[in-house]
Amino acid sequence: MAALRIGVIGGSIAGCAAAVAGSRAGADVTVYERSQAELQDRGFGIVIPPQLHAELLGSGYLDAAMPTAPVGTRVWLTRQPGGRSVRELARQPSPVTPCNWGLLWRSLRASAGAVRYLRGQPVTSVGRDGVGRAVITTARGEEPYDVVVGADGHASATRRLLAPGLRPEPAPYTVWRGAIPLGAPAGRPRELELLRDAWVTLGFPGGHGIFYLIPGGPRDGGTGPGNRLLAYAIYGRAPEGAEPGPYVHELAKEHFPAAWADIVARGGRRAAVCHPVADAQAPRVARPPLLLAGDAAGVTRPHTATGAVKALQDALCLERVLREEPDVSAALERYADERTAAGAHLVELGRRMGRALVEETPDWPTMGQGEVDAWYRGVLAGTRHYLYEEARETGEPVGSASSAPPRPGTGASAVR
Ligand SMILES: Cc1cc2nc3c(=O)[nH]c(=O)nc-3n(C[C@H](O)[C@H](O)[C@H](O)COP(=O)(O)OP(=O)(O)OC[C@H]3O[C@@H](n4cnc5c(N)ncnc54)[C@H](O)[C@@H]3O)c2cc1C
């Protein structure tokens, strides 16, 4: 029997992961990537659950040689009221595996080595032929496929075919994302020492910043085990009329403890990119022969640290359903059942986190360990998430269960 033919639109994290999934399930896969250039410099830090990392190594999606910078603790900081020194509010167990976006992409791309990967090939439309197959059109012509995976990112045109009226909902704040070579904050040994073992959340009125170390890439002095970049994501609002990009430096100067403001300043303007924050979720992520993966299926606010995680879990699910269901349409329906629910759950969680951590921030300096723990349990409202270790207490797995829906009966009562 001829192999199943899968066409993938987009060759980034979700597209490469879907390509690995398809080829591992025995399909003949072609990836169409609009960009002519290598994608490796597009991103900064990506955090994934250690359990998912282990699963991806075990199943051959990622190479064990891909460097990571695992840490086991989350530290909550704020600025001492009336001063510029730092105050530690709380520590929580939070094992995470920070990755360099570019190295993650390269590892997935290498694992998808056997598939046809066509660079500089924008897909201009997706239609149907007379026998119900999907047809991908590019400048080169038309190609029929049994399955088309839309992995074309947050502004996905493939999503519009499945959910024509859906528009991303903007959040009322932005995120500045950066990656600073470790030479820049070298004058801050205490902060670097902390980051060797922990990832940091720094609360300020109207937002927060996340700081963590990631492996350096080939252009940042090499991928050797000791080479690290300091990655950050700072969430807040630029005042009316301010130019949003450079504003992160003023924000850090005004609200951060001096040492952390200095780190952001040393990164310089080139280290920071300002992104709008939005979310969107397709009401159903597959309608045979079309299927959505990664940000094309749904975009969650980055507080959940799950955009790439979700893309990787989408791929694992795709491989499983293709292997288990002899009928392709039935496989895609199963994928839709599982992945639509997971995506919707993450969008909802991201909104709740955004409200708590940016839109209605607590009075940080009045909080200590007990207050941070209780407040964050309230935000999670019983939801299991890999960044928070609560599930350990019940002996349940964390990590790749990050997109599981809330367990009944663990909501408001868990907050007390
Ligand atoms: C501040 C911030 C922090 C984040 N932190 C984390 C984190 O810690 N953990 C995590 O898991 N996620 C995180 N994310 C999310 C993560 O970066 C994204 O979810 C992920 O990179 C999306 O991958 P993707 O492949 O779905 O989309 P993209 O990377 O956007 O790729 C889409 C691809 O499709 C191609 N394309 C588009 N249209 C066409 C076309 N017509 N034809 C051919 N190709 C096309 C594009 O060129 C592109 O290469 C974060 C995001 C932000 C903004």
The ligand as an SDF file (V2000), in Angstrom:
LIG
                    3D

 53 58  0  0  0  0  0  0  0  0999 V2000
    7.8780   35.9280   25.3640 C   0  0  0  0  0  0  0  0  0  0  0  0
    7.6100   34.5190   24.9460 C   0  0  0  0  0  0  0  0  0  0  0  0
    8.0690   33.4850   25.7540 C   0  0  0  0  0  0  0  0  0  0  0  0
    7.7860   32.1420   25.4030 C   0  0  0  0  0  0  0  0  0  0  0  0
    8.2440   31.1610   26.2250 N   0  0  0  0  0  0  0  0  0  0  0  0
    7.9130   29.8860   25.9550 C   0  0  0  0  0  0  0  0  0  0  0  0
    8.3380   28.8290   26.8280 C   0  0  0  0  0  0  0  0  0  0  0  0
    9.0380   29.0530   27.8160 O   0  0  0  0  0  0  0  0  0  0  0  0
    7.9480   27.5420   26.5430 N   0  0  0  0  0  0  0  0  0  0  0  0
    7.2000   27.2720   25.4410 C   0  0  0  0  0  0  0  0  0  0  0  0
    6.8520   26.0930   25.2530 O   0  0  0  0  0  0  0  0  0  0  0  0
    6.8050   28.2400   24.5770 N   0  0  0  0  0  0  0  0  0  0  0  0
    7.1350   29.5420   24.8100 C   0  0  0  0  0  0  0  0  0  0  0  0
    6.7440   30.5230   23.9530 N   0  0  0  0  0  0  0  0  0  0  0  0
    5.9410   30.1750   22.7680 C   0  0  0  0  0  0  0  0  0  0  0  0
    6.7600   29.6140   21.6120 C   0  0  0  0  0  0  0  0  0  0  0  0
    7.8220   30.4880   21.2880 O   0  0  0  0  0  0  0  0  0  0  0  0
    5.8340   29.4630   20.3790 C   0  0  0  0  0  0  0  0  0  0  0  0
    4.5990   28.9320   20.7770 O   0  0  0  0  0  0  0  0  0  0  0  0
    6.4230   28.5090   19.3460 C   0  0  0  0  0  0  0  0  0  0  0  0
    7.6920   28.9430   18.9440 O   0  0  0  0  0  0  0  0  0  0  0  0
    5.4730   28.4340   18.1430 C   0  0  0  0  0  0  0  0  0  0  0  0
    5.9970   27.5560   17.1760 O   0  0  0  0  0  0  0  0  0  0  0  0
    5.1880   27.3010   15.8220 P   0  0  0  0  0  0  0  0  0  0  0  0
    6.0580   26.4040   15.0310 O   0  0  0  0  0  0  0  0  0  0  0  0
    3.7900   26.9180   16.1220 O   0  0  0  0  0  0  0  0  0  0  0  0
    5.0680   28.7420   15.1330 O   0  0  0  0  0  0  0  0  0  0  0  0
    6.1930   29.6550   14.4500 P   0  0  0  0  0  0  0  0  0  0  0  0
    7.4980   29.4920   15.1090 O   0  0  0  0  0  0  0  0  0  0  0  0
    5.6110   31.0250   14.3640 O   0  0  0  0  0  0  0  0  0  0  0  0
    6.3710   29.0660   12.9840 O   0  0  0  0  0  0  0  0  0  0  0  0
    5.4410   29.1960   11.9370 C   0  0  0  0  0  0  0  0  0  0  0  0
    6.2150   28.9350   10.6480 C   0  0  0  0  0  0  0  0  0  0  0  0
    5.3130   28.8890    9.5590 O   0  0  0  0  0  0  0  0  0  0  0  0
    5.9080   29.5390    8.4570 C   0  0  0  0  0  0  0  0  0  0  0  0
    4.8110   29.9530    7.5640 N   0  0  0  0  0  0  0  0  0  0  0  0
    3.7960   30.8100    7.8440 C   0  0  0  0  0  0  0  0  0  0  0  0
    2.9820   30.9330    6.7950 N   0  0  0  0  0  0  0  0  0  0  0  0
    3.4740   30.1080    5.8290 C   0  0  0  0  0  0  0  0  0  0  0  0
    3.0590   29.7940    4.5010 C   0  0  0  0  0  0  0  0  0  0  0  0
    1.9780   30.3470    3.9490 N   0  0  0  0  0  0  0  0  0  0  0  0
    3.7990   28.9080    3.7960 N   0  0  0  0  0  0  0  0  0  0  0  0
    4.9030   28.3150    4.3440 C   0  0  0  0  0  0  0  0  0  0  0  0
    5.3320   28.5970    5.5920 N   0  0  0  0  0  0  0  0  0  0  0  0
    4.6350   29.4800    6.3140 C   0  0  0  0  0  0  0  0  0  0  0  0
    6.6680   30.6910    9.0640 C   0  0  0  0  0  0  0  0  0  0  0  0
    7.6810   31.1950    8.2160 O   0  0  0  0  0  0  0  0  0  0  0  0
    7.2300   30.0410   10.3320 C   0  0  0  0  0  0  0  0  0  0  0  0
    8.4990   29.4590   10.1220 O   0  0  0  0  0  0  0  0  0  0  0  0
    7.0290   31.8580   24.2480 C   0  0  0  0  0  0  0  0  0  0  0  0
    6.5870   32.8970   23.4020 C   0  0  0  0  0  0  0  0  0  0  0  0
    6.8740   34.2160   23.7370 C   0  0  0  0  0  0  0  0  0  0  0  0
    6.3940   35.3340   22.8470 C   0  0  0  0  0  0  0  0  0  0  0  0
  1  2  1  0
  2  3  1  0
  2 52  2  0
  3  4  2  0
  4  5  1  0
  4 50  1  0
  5  6  2  0
  6  7  1  0
  6 13  1  0
  7  8  2  0
  7  9  1  0
  9 10  1  0
 10 11  2  0
 10 12  1  0
 12 13  2  0
 13 14  1  0
 14 15  1  0
 14 50  1  0
 15 16  1  0
 16 17  1  0
 16 18  1  0
 18 19  1  0
 18 20  1  0
 20 21  1  0
 20 22  1  0
 22 23  1  0
 23 24  1  0
 24 25  2  0
 24 26  1  0
 24 27  1  0
 27 28  1  0
 28 29  2  0
 28 30  1  0
 28 31  1  0
 31 32  1  0
 32 33  1  0
 33 34  1  0
 33 48  1  0
 34 35  1  0
 35 36  1  0
 35 46  1  0
 36 37  1  0
 36 45  1  0
 37 38  2  0
 38 39  1  0
 39 40  1  0
 39 45  2  0
 40 41  1  0
 40 42  2  0
 42 43  1  0
 43 44  2  0
 44 45  1  0
 46 47  1  0
 46 48  1  0
 48 49  1  0
 50 51  2  0
 51 52  1  0
 52 53  1  0
M  END
$$$$
